[in-house]
Amino acid sequence: MTWVDEGIYAGGGEQLPASWAGFAEQTGITAVVHLRPGRPAVFHGRAPERFLWLPLADENEATGPDRLLAAAFVAGCLAEGRKVLLHSSLGRHRTRWVYVAYRILQGSSLQAALRRASRRPWMSPYATDLSAWEAFAATSRRGGV
């Protein structure tokens, strides 16, 4: 797991859900955006207080509504004072699009959000579908996706 932004962390793999109880107690994380195709992983111990599962393996599967849902979930959790974990069973870097969507929804320009997603702790370069982000940014500014 790694710190991404104020109150936002990213992690990946199957070990984290298996050791959730101790991890959550140690970090104080109470909200999770979880990406895993098929069905969600079992988070052992006390369940996260807020949990969003999207059955996606990769960013290219995320629709505009998926991006908006994930971004709004993160924003809502942070507004409640929660720490949020962006988690993908297939690896933490697959959660990067959730962070980009959140930054855009919070008012960052597309270029600024993509720049932040190209720096540590994310791996560079960030290969993404720019046209999908342009559409998301335009529609989120108009208030709908």
N, C-alpha and C positions, 0 to 999 in steps of 0.2 A: 504494500500500500504506500501511496505517496501523497503529499499535500499538493493541491493544484491551485487553490485560490482560498480566500477567506471562508472558512467553514466547509470547503469542498475538498474531498479526497478521491483518489481513484485507486482501484485494485482489481485484480483479476485472478482467475483460476478457481479450482474447486476446493482448495484448502481453506480459504477464508470462510465460506459458508459452513464448513465442517467444524471450524473453531470459533464460530460467531460469538458464543456466550462470553468467552474470555476477551476476545477482540473488542466487542462492544463495550464491555466494562472498562477496559484499559483506555480506549480512545474517546468514549463518550458519544460515539456516533449513534444516532437513533433513527436515521432515515436512509433508505437505500433505493437507488435506481438500479435495477438488476436486468441485465441483458443476457438472455440464454434462449436459443431455439428449442422448440419442443415444449418444455415445461420448466418452471423455475427450480433452481437448486433448493435444497432444504437447508435453511439457516438454523443450525442446532442451538438449543437453549431458548431463551426468551426471544420471541420474534421482534424484529425491528418495529418501532412504534409507527413508522410511516414506511410504506413499501410500494414501489411501482415496478412491476415486471413487464418487460416488452419482449416478445418472442423473436428477437432479431439476432442474427449472427454477425451482421456487419452494417456499417453506415449506409451502404448502397440500398439496403432494404428499408430504411427509414423514410416514411412519407412525411409530407408537410405536417399533417395532424400528429404524427409520432413525435416530431421535433418540438411542436408546440406543447404537447402533453408533458414531455420530459422536462422541457425548460420551465414550464409553469409549476411543475412539481418541485423542482429544485428551488425556484424562487419562493414558493410558498413555505417550504420547509425552513429555508434560511430566515424568512420573515418571522417564523415562529421561534427562532433562536436555536434551531437544530443544526447539528453537523450532518453533512450528507456524504454518503459514499456512492460514487459512480462505480458499478461493478459489472464486469463481464466475465462469464465463466471461460470465455475463449481468450482472455487477455485484456489488461487494463487499457491498452491503447485503442481498443474497439469502443471505448466509452467517450472518446474525444468529441464526437459529434454532439453528445448531450451537453458538454461544456460550451461548445460553440453556440448551440441553440440558446442556452441560458444567457450567454453574454449578449447576443443579438437582442433577445427579448428584454434585457435590462437596459438597452439603449446604445450598446456599443455599435460602432459601424461594422459592416461586414469585414472590411480590411483589418480593423483592429482586432476583432474576434479571431480571425484566421491567423494573424501574427502571433497572438497569445497562444494559440493552439499549435504553433510551430516551434515553441520554445520549451525548454525543460519544464516539467518532467516528461513532456510528450516527446516522441521521437520525431526527428526532422528527416526529410521533408514531410509535410502533411499532404498526401495525395487524396484529393477530394473532388467532388463534382461541384465546381464553382457555380454552374447554372442552377443547381438545386438550392444552394445557399442564397443566390441572388433572388430567387423566387420566394424563399422563406423570409428573407429580410424585407422584401417589398410588401408581402402580404401581412407580416407581423406589424409593420409600421401602420398599415391600414386597419389593424385590429381584427384580422381574421386570417386563418390559414385554410 
